[in-house]
Amino acid sequence: KIVFCFHSPLGGQCALRRAAMGPKRLARHSRCSAAVAGAAVVLIGQAFCALRARTLDGAFLAPTSREAALLCRRGAVAAALAGLGLQVAGPAPASARPAEPVTPEDLDRLRTAYKDLEYLMANWNKVTRDCKSSVPNQVKVLQSGEASPDECIANPDIVRKYMGDRSIYDNLHNSEQLWINIDASDLIPKKDEDSFQDAIEEFERHRRTASEWAYTSTWGENNPGGGRDKVENYLLRSKSESTKALQQLGIIVNILKLV
């Protein structure tokens, strides 16, 4: 299974994705990613050399120059080796630390996080909306787009608390480190190792995206071209990702026998 990581506003950091894999899958992923990266670097290097073949130290060289072709081949090989080295020996993410013992408090926190996320999804409109300042029977005109489900004001930022991104005291704060600790322990049955790794990868992806859409929703009314309809639209996207995060977290807590 090849996992491609890209930097994007909603994609998160590739380094964090690798950290969440744990040491067992990370070794396999690094070798696989290195092979793919090496092949890609060779192709890019060849295309670059085709352009550079015309100039060498400022002097014009014909595209068929033997010297230029030799330099191109050498450059492609060197680039491939460099690419492999970067993939395998790249720096560890700043937030990742060596595996630490898993404490009962860690597992309790994870169990609570799962129950909290279940509550969030079962009571989405209640949790993510502030009805204190709503005015009964007031019709609020929206731009064309997603309509509000009620008269209450959306409070998307609360989603980030459930996803562990608002405070160091959130139950899912620094969850990547928790997966590293659990992966290094003997808590995972051997038959469930791959399922656990797949679940934490998918969970982290959906958790991050849900949190990022919630943050975007918070500013949806203030951004150029924004409005309350944008707030509602982004909040629904966050809800969709939160649902998927809950499904994956359910797999994780079941493997760990926490529920």
N, C-alpha and C positions, 0 to 999 in steps of 0.2 A: 504494500500500500504506500503510494507516494503522496506526500503531503506538501503542497506548495504554500509558502507563506509570502504575503505581500504586505507592504506598508500602504494603508489607506485610512481615510478618516474614520471608517467604521470597521476596519480590519484588525486593529491592534498591532502589537509588535510581534514579529516572528520569534524573537528571542524568548518572549513569555510563552509562546506556544510550545517551543522546544522545552522550556523549563517544566511545563505542566506534564510533559510526557513521562518524566521519571527516568532514571538511569537505564532501565532495562530496554525500553523502547527507543530511547534517545540514541543508543549505539547503532541500532538497526536503521533508524531514520537518518542519522548522520551519513552512514555509508551510502544509502539510497539517494539522499539529497546531493551528496558530493558527486555521484556519478552523473546525475541529471545536470547539475551545475557545470561540471567539467565539459559535457557535450555542448551545452549552450555557449560556454565561453569560447570553445573551439570555433563554433559557427560564427560568433560575433567577431572573433579574431581574424578569421579568414576574410570576412566582409571588410573589416578595417584594413587588412593588408592589401586587399584589392585596390583600395583607394590610395594607400601609402606607397604602393609599388611604383608610382610615377615619380616619387621624390625620395632621394636619399642624400642627406646632408646638403639639401638645396639643389642638387643636380637632377636633371630630368632623366628618368629611366623608362624605357619602353615597358609596357605591361607584360611583355613576354620575357623580360630580362631574367636570366638564370639567377643572378645574384638576388634580385628582388624576390623571386620565388623561394629561394633558400631561406632568406630572412623571414618570409611569411610563414613557412613551415616551422621554423625554429620559434617564432613568436607565438604561433598557435599552441605548440606543445608547452611552452613556458607559461602561457596564459592558463592553459588547462590545469597544469600542476599548481599554479597559484590559486586557481579557483578551488581545487580540491583541498588545498591546505587551509584556505579561509573557511570552507564549510566545516571541515573536521575540527580545526583548532580555533574556531572563532571564540571571542570572549564570552564568558557566561553573563547572563542578564544580571543587572545590578541588584534586582530584588531577590535573586535566587541565592540561598545559602546552602551549605552542606546539610544533608538529612539529619534531623533531630529526632529523638524518641517521641513517639506519639503518646500523649497523656490522656487519661480519662476525660479531662476537661476539653481537650480537642474534639473528642468524639461526641461529647455532650453538645458542644457548640455546633457541630455538623448536624446532629439530630435536630437541634432547635432551628437551625437555618432551613432545613427541609420542611419542618412544620410551618415555619413563618412563610415560606414561599408557597406552600399549599394554601394558607390563609389568604395571601395576596391574590392568588389566581381565583379563589372562590368568592372573593369580595372585591374584585378589581375596582369597580366604580366607587364603592364606598371608601376604599383606601386611597385612591389616586385623585379624589375630588374634594374640594373644600366648599362645604355648603353654608358656612357661617355667614359669609358676606353675600349670599344669593338673595335675590328679591323675588318673592312669589309672584307668579303670573306675569313676570316681565319677559317680553319677547325680545331676544337678542339677535340682531341681524348678523349673519355670517357671510363671508365671501363664499363664492362657489367652491365647494369642497366638502370635507368631512364635517358633519354637524355634531354638536354636543349632545350627549345622551340625556342630559338633564339641565337644570338651571344653575348647577354648581360650577365653580371655577376649577379647572384642571390643576392638579398639583403633581406634575410628572416627576419632580425631583425625589419624591418619596421612594420611587422604584429603585433608585440608586442605593438607598439604604439597605433594601432587601438583597441587592446584588453585591454588597460589601464595599461600595466605592465612595461612601460619604464620610465614614469615620473609622478610625482604627479599632473602635469597639464594635463595629458591625460583625455579625457572626461569620460572614463569608469574606471578611477582610483578609487579603493575602492568601487566598485559597490555593494559589499555585504552590506555595511553600508547603501547605498541608498535604497536597497530593504527593509531593516529593517525599515527605516524611512517611506517609502511609505506604508508598511504593517500596520504600527501603525496609519496611517492617515485615512481619510475618502474618499480617492481618488478612491478606488476600489469598484465597485458595488458588493453587496453581492452575486449576481448570478455568478460573475466572480472570486470569491476568490480562488476557487480550481484551476481554469485555470491559474490564476496569479501565484500561488505557484508552480504549475508544470512547468510553463514557466521559472521562475527565477532559479529553480533548474537545468533544462536542459540547460538554457543559461550559467550559471556559469560553468557547467561541460564542455561544448563545448568551451567556451571562454578560460578556463584554458588550456585545451588540445591543442587548436590551438596555444596558446602562447608558450606552452612547446615544441611542434613540431617545431615551428619557431626558438626557441632558439637552439634546437638540430641541426636543419638544418644549423644554423650559423657556427657550429663547425664540420659540417659533413665532411669537407675536411681535417681537421687537426687530427681527431681521428684515432686511429690505424684501418687499414682496410677501412678507409674512402676514399672519392674522390668526384669529382663534381657530379657524379651520385647519391651519397648518399644525397648531398645537395638538389638536385632536387626531390628526392624521399620523403625526409622529408618535403620539402616545399609543395608538393602535399598533403601530409597528413594534414598539417596545413590548406591548402585550403579547404579540405573536412570538417574539424571541424569548420572552419570559416563560411562556408555555413550554417551549422546547427545552429551555434550561431546567425547568422543573422535571420534565420527563427523564432527562439524563441524570439529574441529581437523585431521582428515585431509583435508578439502576445502581448508582454508587452506594446509596445507603442500604439497599437490599443485599448487595455483595458483601458489605461490611456487617450485615445483620444488625443494623441499628433500628430497624422498624419491624 
